[in-house]
Amino acid sequence: MTDALPYRRILLCVDFSDDADKVCARAVQLARQHEAELCLLHVVEHIPIDSVGDFLGPAQVDVHEDLLRNAESRLHRVAERLGVERTRCTVSAGYTRQEIVEHAGAMDCDLIVVGSHGRHGLALLLGSTAGAVLQGASCDVLAVRV
């Protein structure tokens, strides 16, 4: 059996949860081990808008832009803590699974690292973000149990 090729570009999906440090630590470890480029992504979940363009949620005009700016600031703080350049950070808006898969493909990533809450049973796994990313990704996916 031959050795597996090392990872070249790893996409770390950061969700700012209390458990994110464990996921980040695993991604940093793998990036160092493989001498790979580590890129960070945070997805601001899609905000529902009706057909007229009105928010179906809070009526605040700048809520979406505020969410994006806040996420970018938080992601830059995570990047600084991990020693990752800001140019390797992306904040995206949309549906989490779709954004992760599309971003990984566009950046030619060969590993996606996401957190998983470790719910039991196949139905629960496939219903999670990690399971959805696994189904759609064209590269390896590591779901770190948190």
C-alpha positions, 0 to 999 in steps of 0.5 A: 500500500502506498502512502497517501498524498499530503494535503496541500490546502485545508479549508477550516470552517469556523462557526464561532461556537464554544467548541470551535477551539477544538476544531481549529486546533485539529485543523492547525495540527493537520496543516502543520503536519502536511505543510499545507495552506490553511484557509478559514471560512465562516458562513453567515446563514442565509437571511430569508427575504420574500419576493418583494425583497422584504426581510422575513425576520427582523425589520432592521435595514442593515442587519445583513451587513452588520452580520457580515462585518461582525463575522469578518471581525471575529474571523480575523481575530480567530485567524490572528490567534491561529497565525493565519493571514487575513488574506486566507479568510473568507466570510460568505453569506448563503446556505452553509453547506452550499457555501462550504462546498462551493468555496472548497471547490473554487479554492481547490482544497483537498480537505475540509475540516468542520465541527460535528456535534456527534449525534447518533444514528445515520439520519442525524449525521446526514442531517447535520452540516458535516454530513451535508458537506460530506455528501456534496464535497469533491475532497476529503472531509474531516468532521471533528467531534465536539 
